[in-house]
Amino acid sequence: MDEVRICPSDPAREQRLKEKGTSYVLNEYIAVPTMDRFGGVKESFTNLRGLARPAATITTFIVADGTSTDHTHSRNWGKGWKAVLQDICPDRHRSGAASKDRTKGSANYLFADGHVEGIEAAEVRRRIEAKERFAAPPTE
């Protein structure tokens, strides 16, 4: 059963299994509420039942190689493609080595309604560069 937390194409799969790790990382938006300076909640999507559009809300990504964290820093992805690549591996499913810009390939994304969708890395980068909040849950 441990293998459910490991991506079949993860090059570090054996090490992750041995260390009880995972190939997946939670979306910061659904894992960590935003707090104001006084400790009050400014924004929270941690109650999945309260999501406006679960079928459009990504909960889980494939973690970037060399990263061992429990959630993304997706609120920082507005800083650009490099910020995305520090957190996730948008090109995990590809032929051969990663391209220099990491846009050749795709990854699977788990949504709050339980479906999984494959999205091309080039599409993710296009959305990030268009300043879309790719990981943010829709609010309407």
N, CA and C atoms as an extended XYZ file, in Angstrom:
420
Properties=species:S:1:pos:R:3:atomname:S:1:resname:S:1:resid:I:1 pbc="F F F"
N         0.807       -1.202        0.000 N   MET     1
C         0.000        0.000        0.000 CA  MET     1
C         0.849        1.265        0.000 C   MET     1
N         2.088        1.182        0.472 N   ASP     2
C         2.945        2.359        0.501 CA  ASP     2
C         3.147        2.968       -0.878 C   ASP     2
N         3.056        2.166       -1.919 N   GLU     3
C         3.349        2.659       -3.253 CA  GLU     3
C         2.324        3.647       -3.781 C   GLU     3
N         1.176        3.784       -3.142 N   VAL     4
C         0.170        4.736       -3.598 CA  VAL     4
C         0.694        6.182       -3.473 C   VAL     4
N         1.652        6.393       -2.610 N   ARG     5
C         2.197        7.739       -2.424 CA  ARG     5
C         3.425        8.016       -3.283 C   ARG     5
N         3.722        7.096       -4.203 N   ILE     6
C         4.888        7.236       -5.073 CA  ILE     6
C         4.440        7.277       -6.530 C   ILE     6
N         4.901        8.287       -7.265 N   CYS     7
C         4.630        8.383       -8.696 CA  CYS     7
C         5.416        7.276       -9.399 C   CYS     7
N         4.759        6.482      -10.261 N   PRO     8
C         5.462        5.394      -10.946 CA  PRO     8
C         6.671        5.850      -11.763 C   PRO     8
N         6.674        7.095      -12.234 N   SER     9
C         7.800        7.572      -13.036 CA  SER     9
C         8.769        8.451      -12.244 C   SER     9
N         8.681        8.447      -10.931 N   ASP    10
C         9.585        9.219      -10.080 CA  ASP    10
C        10.964        8.549      -10.083 C   ASP    10
N        12.007        9.262      -10.525 N   PRO    11
C        13.342        8.652      -10.541 CA  PRO    11
C        13.870        8.344       -9.134 C   PRO    11
N        13.288        8.964       -8.121 N   ALA    12
C        13.721        8.722       -6.739 CA  ALA    12
C        12.742        7.808       -6.002 C   ALA    12
N        11.959        7.032       -6.762 N   ARG    13
C        10.894        6.226       -6.141 CA  ARG    13
C        11.410        5.272       -5.074 C   ARG    13
N        12.521        4.570       -5.333 N   GLU    14
C        13.039        3.599       -4.361 CA  GLU    14
C        13.500        4.290       -3.081 C   GLU    14
N        14.186        5.406       -3.238 N   GLN    15
C        14.641        6.161       -2.069 CA  GLN    15
C        13.448        6.683       -1.282 C   GLN    15
N        12.441        7.206       -1.987 N   ARG    16
C        11.255        7.721       -1.295 CA  ARG    16
C        10.531        6.609       -0.547 C   ARG    16
N        10.420        5.427       -1.151 N   LEU    17
C         9.786        4.295       -0.469 CA  LEU    17
C        10.561        3.927        0.797 C   LEU    17
N        11.870        3.842        0.666 N   LYS    18
C        12.726        3.473        1.796 CA  LYS    18
C        12.606        4.475        2.944 C   LYS    18
N        12.509        5.767        2.586 N   GLU    19
C        12.472        6.821        3.598 CA  GLU    19
C        11.059        7.221        4.008 C   GLU    19
N        10.066        6.455        3.533 N   LYS    20
C         8.654        6.739        3.830 CA  LYS    20
C         8.244        8.117        3.319 C   LYS    20
N         8.823        8.512        2.172 N   GLY    21
C         8.513        9.789        1.554 CA  GLY    21
C         7.385        9.669        0.555 C   GLY    21
N         7.201       10.710       -0.213 N   THR    22
C         6.142       10.747       -1.213 CA  THR    22
C         6.612       11.519       -2.436 C   THR    22
N         5.988       11.235       -3.548 N   SER    23
C         6.260       11.955       -4.793 CA  SER    23
C         5.332       13.153       -4.955 C   SER    23
N         4.469       13.346       -4.007 N   TYR    24
C         3.409       14.343       -4.162 CA  TYR    24
C         3.501       15.425       -3.095 C   TYR    24
N         2.963       16.578       -3.420 N   VAL    25
C         3.009       17.716       -2.514 CA  VAL    25
C         1.653       18.421       -2.574 C   VAL    25
N         1.185       18.858       -1.413 N   LEU    26
C        -0.108       19.546       -1.339 CA  LEU    26
C        -0.012       20.978       -1.840 C   LEU    26
N        -1.091       21.440       -2.407 N   ASN    27
C        -1.221       22.824       -2.842 CA  ASN    27
C        -1.278       23.709       -1.595 C   ASN    27
N        -0.413       24.684       -1.519 N   GLU    28
C        -0.380       25.608       -0.380 CA  GLU    28
C        -1.749       26.212       -0.101 C   GLU    28
N        -2.479       26.549       -1.143 N   TYR    29
C        -3.779       27.188       -0.948 CA  TYR    29
C        -4.736       26.332       -0.122 C   TYR    29
N        -4.696       25.009       -0.288 N   ILE    30
C        -5.621       24.171        0.454 CA  ILE    30
C        -5.000       23.617        1.743 C   ILE    30
N        -3.717       23.849        1.937 N   ALA    31
C        -3.027       23.319        3.112 CA  ALA    31
C        -2.707       24.382        4.163 C   ALA    31
N        -2.521       25.629        3.730 N   VAL    32
C        -2.057       26.673        4.641 CA  VAL    32
C        -2.906       27.933        4.465 C   VAL    32
N        -3.662       28.322        5.491 N   PRO    33
C        -4.433       29.566        5.369 CA  PRO    33
C        -3.502       30.782        5.418 C   PRO    33
N        -3.928       31.872        4.834 N   THR    34
C        -3.190       33.128        4.917 CA  THR    34
C        -3.655       33.859        6.171 C   THR    34
N        -2.686       34.304        6.958 N   MET    35
C        -2.995       34.972        8.219 CA  MET    35
C        -2.625       36.448        8.145 C   MET    35
N        -3.370       37.272        8.882 N   ASP    36
C        -2.988       38.675        8.982 CA  ASP    36
C        -1.934       38.814       10.080 C   ASP    36
N        -1.430       39.996       10.283 N   ARG    37
C        -0.329       40.169       11.236 CA  ARG    37
C        -0.739       39.974       12.690 C   ARG    37
N        -2.046       39.881       12.937 N   PHE    38
C        -2.534       39.660       14.292 CA  PHE    38
C        -2.961       38.210       14.534 C   PHE    38
N        -2.720       37.340       13.551 N   GLY    39
C        -3.050       35.932       13.704 CA  GLY    39
C        -4.441       35.557       13.239 C   GLY    39
N        -5.143       36.495       12.651 N   GLY    40
C        -6.472       36.201       12.113 CA  GLY    40
C        -6.376       35.623       10.710 C   GLY    40
N        -7.322       34.815       10.354 N   VAL    41
C        -7.337       34.195        9.031 CA  VAL    41
C        -7.832       35.199        8.001 C   VAL    41
N        -7.007       35.445        6.981 N   LYS    42
C        -7.393       36.325        5.867 CA  LYS    42
C        -8.012       35.532        4.727 C   LYS    42
N        -7.441       34.366        4.442 N   GLU    43
C        -7.903       33.542        3.335 CA  GLU    43
C        -7.650       32.088        3.698 C   GLU    43
N        -8.684       31.254        3.524 N   SER    44
C        -8.517       29.842        3.818 CA  SER    44
C        -9.376       28.997        2.888 C   SER    44
N        -8.744       27.961        2.342 N   PHE    45
C        -9.430       26.983        1.506 CA  PHE    45
C        -9.235       25.583        2.096 C   PHE    45
N        -8.915       25.507        3.391 N   THR    46
C        -8.595       24.230        3.999 CA  THR    46
C        -9.814       23.330        4.197 C   THR    46
N       -11.008       23.889        4.198 N   ASN    47
C       -12.224       23.084        4.283 CA  ASN    47
C       -12.670       22.780        2.853 C   ASN    47
N       -12.336       21.599        2.365 N   LEU    48
C       -12.634       21.257        0.975 CA  LEU    48
C       -14.120       21.265        0.675 C   LEU    48
N       -14.953       21.062        1.675 N   ARG    49
C       -16.407       21.100        1.457 CA  ARG    49
C       -16.893       22.517        1.144 C   ARG    49
N       -16.107       23.502        1.505 N   GLY    50
C       -16.487       24.886        1.270 CA  GLY    50
C       -15.970       25.468       -0.037 C   GLY    50
N       -15.291       24.665       -0.838 N   LEU    51
C       -14.748       25.158       -2.101 CA  LEU    51
C       -15.866       25.499       -3.078 C   LEU    51
N       -15.723       26.618       -3.769 N   ALA    52
C       -16.725       27.034       -4.750 CA  ALA    52
C       -16.793       26.074       -5.932 C   ALA    52
N       -15.626       25.592       -6.396 N   ARG    53
C       -15.576       24.700       -7.562 CA  ARG    53
C       -14.530       23.609       -7.347 C   ARG    53
N       -14.886       22.540       -6.635 N   PRO    54
C       -13.922       21.469       -6.361 CA  PRO    54
C       -13.313       20.863       -7.624 C   PRO    54
N       -14.090       20.770       -8.704 N   ALA    55
C       -13.583       20.163       -9.943 CA  ALA    55
C       -12.550       21.049      -10.633 C   ALA    55
N       -12.385       22.286      -10.174 N   ALA    56
C       -11.398       23.199      -10.748 CA  ALA    56
C       -10.307       23.568       -9.739 C   ALA    56
N       -10.273       22.866       -8.607 N   THR    57
C        -9.306       23.161       -7.545 CA  THR    57
C        -8.284       22.045       -7.436 C   THR    57
N        -7.027       22.353       -7.750 N   ILE    58
C        -5.945       21.380       -7.642 CA  ILE    58
C        -5.553       21.246       -6.171 C   ILE    58
N        -5.500       20.001       -5.702 N   THR    59
C        -5.077       19.771       -4.321 CA  THR    59
C        -3.652       19.241       -4.231 C   THR    59
N        -3.223       18.485       -5.262 N   THR    60
C        -1.955       17.778       -5.161 CA  THR    60
C        -1.174       17.827       -6.460 C   THR    60
N         0.122       18.073       -6.331 N   PHE    61
C         1.053       18.164       -7.456 CA  PHE    61
C         2.130       17.094       -7.303 C   PHE    61
N         2.872       16.835       -8.369 N   ILE    62
C         4.066       15.993       -8.288 CA  ILE    62
C         5.216       16.892       -7.824 C   ILE    62
N         5.881       16.490       -6.760 N   VAL    63
C         6.917       17.310       -6.145 CA  VAL    63
C         8.143       17.425       -7.060 C   VAL    63
N         8.818       18.563       -6.991 N   ALA    64
C        10.046       18.783       -7.753 CA  ALA    64
C        11.139       17.837       -7.262 C   ALA    64
N        11.991       17.411       -8.179 N   ASP    65
C        13.126       16.566       -7.818 CA  ASP    65
C        13.993       17.304       -6.802 C   ASP    65
N        14.474       16.577       -5.818 N   GLY    66
C        15.362       17.169       -4.823 CA  GLY    66
C        14.647       17.964       -3.751 C   GLY    66
N        13.327       17.988       -3.793 N   THR    67
C        12.567       18.743       -2.807 CA  THR    67
C        11.884       17.784       -1.853 C   THR    67
N        11.908       18.117       -0.588 N   SER    68
C        11.164       17.332        0.391 CA  SER    68
C        10.408       18.314        1.279 C   SER    68
N         9.235       18.649        0.847 N   THR    69
C         8.375       19.573        1.578 CA  THR    69
C         6.975       19.000        1.592 C   THR    69
N         6.134       19.481        2.467 N   ASP    70
C         4.786       18.935        2.539 CA  ASP    70
C         3.766       19.739        1.736 C   ASP    70
N         4.148       20.943        1.308 N   HIS    71
C         3.233       21.743        0.490 CA  HIS    71
C         4.017       22.661       -0.446 C   HIS    71
N         3.342       23.088       -1.501 N   THR    72
C         3.948       24.032       -2.437 CA  THR    72
C         4.020       25.414       -1.796 C   THR    72
N         4.626       26.318       -2.490 N   HIS    73
C         4.608       27.737       -2.136 CA  HIS    73
C         3.925       28.468       -3.294 C   HIS    73
N         2.769       27.956       -3.662 N   SER    74
C         2.085       28.406       -4.876 CA  SER    74
C         1.593       29.839       -4.816 C   SER    74
N         1.499       30.428       -3.665 N   ARG    75
C         1.157       31.857       -3.606 CA  ARG    75
C         2.310       32.703       -4.157 C   ARG    75
N         3.498       32.119       -4.270 N   ASN    76
C         4.662       32.822       -4.827 CA  ASN    76
C         4.848       32.586       -6.323 C   ASN    76
N         4.006       31.772       -6.941 N   TRP    77
C         4.204       31.437       -8.337 CA  TRP    77
C         4.019       32.620       -9.268 C   TRP    77
N         3.464       33.708       -8.791 N   GLY    78
C         3.377       34.929       -9.591 CA  GLY    78
C         4.749       35.509       -9.906 C   GLY    78
N         5.773       35.032       -9.200 N   LYS    79
C         7.146       35.477       -9.455 CA  LYS    79
C         7.726       34.858      -10.718 C   LYS    79
N         7.033       33.843      -11.266 N   GLY    80
C         7.482       33.278      -12.533 CA  GLY    80
C         7.740       31.784      -12.504 C   GLY    80
N         8.142       31.281      -13.667 N   TRP    81
C         8.320       29.857      -13.915 CA  TRP    81
C         9.328       29.216      -12.972 C   TRP    81
N        10.409       29.925      -12.632 N   LYS    82
C        11.417       29.360      -11.729 CA  LYS    82
C        10.820       29.046      -10.360 C   LYS    82
N         9.920       29.880       -9.896 N   ALA    83
C         9.263       29.639       -8.608 CA  ALA    83
C         8.425       28.367       -8.665 C   ALA    83
N         7.783       28.126       -9.795 N   VAL    84
C         6.988       26.907       -9.978 CA  VAL    84
C         7.905       25.685       -9.936 C   VAL    84
N         9.007       25.754      -10.668 N   LEU    85
C         9.930       24.618      -10.763 CA  LEU    85
C        10.616       24.288       -9.441 C   LEU    85
N        10.666       25.216       -8.522 N   GLN    86
C        11.221       24.936       -7.196 CA  GLN    86
C        10.293       24.024       -6.396 C   GLN    86
N         8.999       24.036       -6.740 N   ASP    87
C         8.002       23.279       -5.988 CA  ASP    87
C         7.550       21.988       -6.661 C   ASP    87
N         7.296       22.061       -7.964 N   ILE    88
C         6.662       20.920       -8.636 CA  ILE    88
C         7.435       20.495       -9.881 C   ILE    88
N         7.068       19.345      -10.383 N   CYS    89
C         7.679       18.790      -11.593 CA  CYS    89
C         6.593       18.726      -12.682 C   CYS    89
N         6.392       19.821      -13.409 N   PRO    90
C         5.304       19.856      -14.396 CA  PRO    90
C         5.568       19.016      -15.643 C   PRO    90
N         6.767       18.468      -15.753 N   ASP    91
C         7.137       17.669      -16.922 CA  ASP    91
C         7.554       16.248      -16.535 C   ASP    91
N         7.013       15.723      -15.455 N   ARG    92
C         7.404       14.393      -14.972 CA  ARG    92
C         7.214       13.321      -16.046 C   ARG    92
N         6.137       13.398      -16.804 N   HIS    93
C         5.859       12.400      -17.840 CA  HIS    93
C         6.372       12.933      -19.175 C   HIS    93
N         7.505       12.383      -19.611 N   ARG    94
C         8.163       12.839      -20.836 CA  ARG    94
C         9.036       11.721      -21.370 C   ARG    94
N         9.528       11.910      -22.555 N   SER    95
C        10.493       10.972      -23.131 CA  SER    95
C        11.881       11.568      -22.957 C   SER    95
N        12.769       10.819      -22.333 N   GLY    96
C        14.141       11.286      -22.172 CA  GLY    96
C        14.309       12.301      -21.065 C   GLY    96
N        15.431       12.995      -21.146 N   ALA    97
C        15.775       13.988      -20.131 CA  ALA    97
C        14.887       15.219      -20.243 C   ALA    97
N        14.818       15.959      -19.172 N   ALA    98
C        14.033       17.197      -19.160 CA  ALA    98
C        14.633       18.205      -20.126 C   ALA    98
N        13.764       18.969      -20.790 N   SER    99
C        14.241       20.058      -21.644 CA  SER    99
C        14.732       21.194      -20.754 C   SER    99
N        15.542       22.057      -21.317 N   LYS   100
C        16.126       23.156      -20.546 CA  LYS   100
C        15.053       24.014      -19.890 C   LYS   100
N        13.970       24.279      -20.599 N   ASP   101
C        12.917       25.132      -20.041 CA  ASP   101
C        11.829       24.347      -19.301 C   ASP   101
N        11.973       23.008      -19.255 N   ARG   102
C        11.064       22.114      -18.523 CA  ARG   102
C         9.620       22.154      -19.027 C   ARG   102
N         9.450       22.408      -20.326 N   THR   103
C         8.100       22.473      -20.894 CA  THR   103
C         7.765       21.295      -21.801 C   THR   103
N         8.659       20.354      -21.954 N   LYS   104
C         8.412       19.184      -22.809 CA  LYS   104
C         7.963       18.032      -21.925 C   LYS   104
N         6.684       17.782      -21.892 N   GLY   105
C         6.135       16.723      -21.061 CA  GLY   105
C         4.875       17.199      -20.368 C   GLY   105
N         4.424       16.413      -19.428 N   SER   106
C         3.204       16.746      -18.697 CA  SER   106
C         3.299       16.184      -17.281 C   SER   106
N         2.285       16.471      -16.493 N   ALA   107
C         2.177       15.916      -15.145 CA  ALA   107
C         0.700       15.692      -14.850 C   ALA   107
N         0.456       14.858      -13.862 N   ASN   108
C        -0.909       14.617      -13.410 CA  ASN   108
C        -1.193       15.482      -12.191 C   ASN   108
N        -2.426       15.971      -12.119 N   TYR   109
C        -2.858       16.840      -11.032 CA  TYR   109
C        -4.132       16.279      -10.421 C   TYR   109
N        -4.161       16.164       -9.087 N   LEU   110
C        -5.331       15.684       -8.375 CA  LEU   110
C        -6.184       16.869       -7.972 C   LEU   110
N        -7.467       16.799       -8.292 N   PHE   111
C        -8.406       17.877       -7.991 CA  PHE   111
C        -9.267       17.514       -6.782 C   PHE   111
N        -9.862       18.515       -6.166 N   ALA   112
C       -10.619       18.331       -4.926 CA  ALA   112
C       -11.839       17.437       -5.091 C   ALA   112
N       -12.361       17.290       -6.289 N   ASP   113
C       -13.501       16.388       -6.492 CA  ASP   113
C       -13.053       14.944       -6.699 C   ASP   113
N       -11.745       14.692       -6.695 N   GLY   114
C       -11.208       13.340       -6.803 CA  GLY   114
C       -10.711       12.954       -8.184 C   GLY   114
N       -10.945       13.779       -9.205 N   HIS   115
C       -10.462       13.403      -10.535 CA  HIS   115
C        -9.001       13.826      -10.703 C   HIS   115
N        -8.325       13.137      -11.605 N   VAL   116
C        -6.935       13.431      -11.934 CA  VAL   116
C        -6.902       13.860      -13.393 C   VAL   116
N        -6.140       14.902      -13.660 N   GLU   117
C        -6.056       15.438      -15.017 CA  GLU   117
C        -4.591       15.616      -15.399 C   GLU   117
N        -4.235       15.176      -16.585 N   GLY   118
C        -2.900       15.418      -17.115 CA  GLY   118
C        -2.879       16.767      -17.808 C   GLY   118
N        -1.896       17.589      -17.477 N   ILE   119
C        -1.763       18.915      -18.083 CA  ILE   119
C        -0.345       19.052      -18.612 C   ILE   119
N        -0.239       19.501      -19.854 N   GLU   120
C         1.067       19.713      -20.478 CA  GLU   120
C         1.837       20.810      -19.746 C   GLU   120
N         3.132       20.603      -19.559 N   ALA   121
C         3.980       21.579      -18.882 CA  ALA   121
C         3.972       22.918      -19.608 C   ALA   121
N         3.956       22.892      -20.930 N   ALA   122
C         3.927       24.146      -21.698 CA  ALA   122
C         2.660       24.944      -21.393 C   ALA   122
N         1.543       24.255      -21.156 N   GLU   123
C         0.287       24.934      -20.804 CA  GLU   123
C         0.378       25.546      -19.406 C   GLU   123
N         0.990       24.827      -18.480 N   VAL   124
C         1.170       25.377      -17.131 CA  VAL   124
C         2.019       26.641      -17.204 C   VAL   124
N         3.129       26.571      -17.955 N   ARG   125
C         3.990       27.748      -18.073 CA  ARG   125
C         3.263       28.907      -18.740 C   ARG   125
N         2.477       28.634      -19.766 N   ARG   126
C         1.717       29.690      -20.428 CA  ARG   126
C         0.793       30.384      -19.434 C   ARG   126
N         0.128       29.608      -18.608 N   ARG   127
C        -0.801       30.175      -17.631 CA  ARG   127
C        -0.073       30.971      -16.555 C   ARG   127
N         1.074       30.477      -16.125 N   ILE   128
C         1.874       31.206      -15.126 CA  ILE   128
C         2.348       32.531      -15.706 C   ILE   128
N         2.864       32.495      -16.938 N   GLU   129
C         3.365       33.717      -17.563 CA  GLU   129
C         2.248       34.695      -17.917 C   GLU   129
N         1.017       34.203      -18.052 N   ALA   130
C        -0.144       35.066      -18.291 CA  ALA   130
C        -0.671       35.634      -16.965 C   ALA   130
N         0.034       35.342      -15.874 N   LYS   131
C        -0.313       35.812      -14.528 CA  LYS   131
C        -1.616       35.216      -14.003 C   LYS   131
N        -1.995       34.059      -14.557 N   GLU   132
C        -3.127       33.331      -13.986 CA  GLU   132
C        -2.679       32.741      -12.659 C   GLU   132
N        -3.562       32.684      -11.724 N   ARG   133
C        -3.249       32.045      -10.443 CA  ARG   133
C        -3.580       30.565      -10.600 C   ARG   133
N        -2.702       29.843      -11.278 N   PHE   134
C        -2.890       28.460      -11.678 CA  PHE   134
C        -3.313       27.560      -10.516 C   PHE   134
N        -2.722       27.732       -9.359 N   ALA   135
C        -2.989       26.847       -8.225 CA  ALA   135
C        -4.113       27.355       -7.326 C   ALA   135
N        -4.540       28.584       -7.500 N   ALA   136
C        -5.550       29.160       -6.608 CA  ALA   136
C        -6.930       28.575       -6.866 C   ALA   136
N        -7.634       28.191       -5.815 N   PRO   137
C        -9.005       27.708       -6.005 CA  PRO   137
C        -9.901       28.828       -6.522 C   PRO   137
N       -10.757       28.521       -7.493 N   PRO   138
C       -11.712       29.531       -7.949 CA  PRO   138
C       -12.616       29.941       -6.791 C   PRO   138
N       -12.962       31.211       -6.729 N   THR   139
C       -13.804       31.687       -5.631 CA  THR   139
C       -15.263       31.888       -6.042 C   THR   139
N       -15.551       31.649       -7.298 N   GLU   140
C       -16.959       31.739       -7.741 CA  GLU   140
C       -17.271       30.702       -8.769 C   GLU   140
